[in-house]
């Protein structure tokens, strides 16, 4: 009996505990999403979305539900910007995470097409799905031209 217990203890001590799954960096996911959006990479943008995504833009009529709605918004924005948009560096960043869900709020300079650079404020909710962050909800407001 002691031999069996000793062998069992040795086997369990020799087996390393499985490493916890790597949690992707949310800030990296947000930056990758914004850069893909600005550069017109529709496949990357759609790949970053939760199937039930809800997007709220700067105008009252800018409300989009689901991936098809997000694709409509993306197409309209790309047409307006002509594939020439750029996000700057996020600032005033704050966020919270609880399990598989996280929210992040931030301000960021944005230049769309040949327009002036404006500051935008985003509030986003993300969730981990299949080991990657997926955008579930987003709302943004234009704060005005940068100085």
C-alpha positions in Angstrom: 0.0 0.0 0.0 2.8 2.5 0.9 4.5 1.7 -2.4 1.3 2.5 -4.4 0.9 5.8 -2.5 4.6 6.6 -3.0 4.3 5.9 -6.8 1.1 8.0 -7.0 2.7 10.9 -5.2 5.8 10.7 -7.3 3.7 10.7 -10.5 1.7 13.6 -9.5 4.8 15.6 -8.3 6.5 14.9 -11.7 3.6 16.0 -13.8 3.8 19.8 -14.2 0.6 21.8 -13.7 -0.9 22.9 -17.0 0.0 26.5 -17.8 -2.9 28.9 -17.5 -4.2 30.0 -20.9 -2.5 33.2 -22.2 -4.8 36.2 -21.9 -4.4 38.4 -25.0 -3.5 42.0 -24.3 -6.7 44.1 -24.8 -4.8 47.3 -25.6 -3.0 45.5 -28.5 -6.4 44.2 -29.7 -7.9 47.7 -29.7 -5.0 49.2 -31.5 -5.0 46.4 -34.1 -8.8 46.9 -34.6 -8.5 50.7 -35.1 -5.5 50.3 -37.4 -7.3 47.7 -39.5 -10.4 50.0 -39.6 -8.4 53.0 -40.7 -6.4 51.2 -43.3 -9.5 49.6 -44.9 -8.7 46.0 -43.9 -12.3 44.7 -43.8 -11.4 41.1 -43.1 -9.4 42.0 -40.0 -12.2 44.3 -38.8 -14.9 41.7 -39.2 -12.6 39.1 -37.6 -12.4 41.2 -34.5 -16.1 41.5 -34.0 -18.5 39.5 -31.9 -21.4 38.1 -33.9 -23.8 40.2 -31.8 -21.8 43.5 -32.0 -23.6 46.8 -31.5 -22.0 50.0 -32.7 -23.1 53.5 -32.0 -21.5 56.4 -33.9 -21.3 60.1 -33.5 -24.7 60.8 -35.1 -28.1 59.8 -33.7 -28.8 57.7 -36.8 -25.4 55.8 -36.5 -26.7 52.6 -34.8 -25.6 49.3 -36.3 -26.3 45.8 -35.0 -24.6 42.5 -35.9 -21.7 41.9 -38.3 -23.7 42.9 -41.3 -24.5 46.2 -39.8 -20.9 46.7 -38.8 -19.9 45.9 -42.4 -22.4 48.6 -43.7 -20.8 51.1 -41.3 -17.3 50.1 -42.4 -18.2 50.4 -46.1 -19.7 53.9 -45.6 -16.7 55.1 -43.6 -14.3 53.8 -46.2 -16.2 55.5 -49.0 -16.1 58.8 -47.0 -12.4 58.5 -46.2 -11.2 57.1 -49.5 -9.0 54.6 -47.6 -7.0 57.4 -46.2 -7.6 57.5 -42.4 -5.3 57.4 -39.4 -5.7 57.0 -35.7 -3.1 58.6 -33.4 -2.1 57.4 -29.9 -4.7 56.6 -27.3 -4.8 58.8 -24.2 -7.0 59.1 -21.1 -7.2 55.3 -21.2 -9.2 53.5 -18.4 -10.7 50.1 -18.3 -12.0 47.3 -16.2 -12.0 43.5 -16.7 -14.2 40.9 -15.1 -13.6 37.3 -16.2 -14.0 37.1 -20.0 -15.4 40.6 -20.4 -13.6 44.0 -20.4 -14.5 47.6 -21.0 -12.2 50.3 -22.1 -12.6 54.0 -22.6 -10.1 56.3 -24.2 -9.6 59.4 -26.3 -7.7 59.3 -29.6 -6.8 61.7 -32.4 -8.3 60.7 -35.8 -7.8 62.0 -39.3 -10.3 60.8 -41.9 -9.5 61.4 -45.5 -8.4 65.0 -46.1 -10.3 66.3 -43.1 -9.0 68.0 -40.0 -7.6 65.8 -37.2 -10.2 65.5 -34.4 -10.2 63.9 -31.0 -12.7 61.1 -30.6 -13.8 59.4 -27.4 -14.5 55.7 -27.4 -16.2 53.4 -25.0 -15.9 49.7 -25.9 -16.9 46.4 -24.4 -14.9 43.3 -25.5 -15.1 39.6 -24.6 -12.7 36.8 -25.0 -13.9 34.2 -27.5 -11.7 31.4 -28.7 -8.6 32.9 -27.1 -9.1 36.3 -28.7 -10.8 39.6 -27.8 -13.9 40.3 -29.8 -15.6 43.7 -29.9 -19.1 43.4 -28.5 -20.2 47.1 -28.1 -18.7 50.4 -29.1 -19.8 54.0 -28.9 -17.8 57.0 -30.0 -18.2 60.8 -30.0 -16.2 63.4 -31.8 -14.8 65.9 -29.3 -13.5 68.5 -31.7 -10.5 69.5 -33.7 -7.1 68.9 -32.1 -4.9 71.9 -31.3 
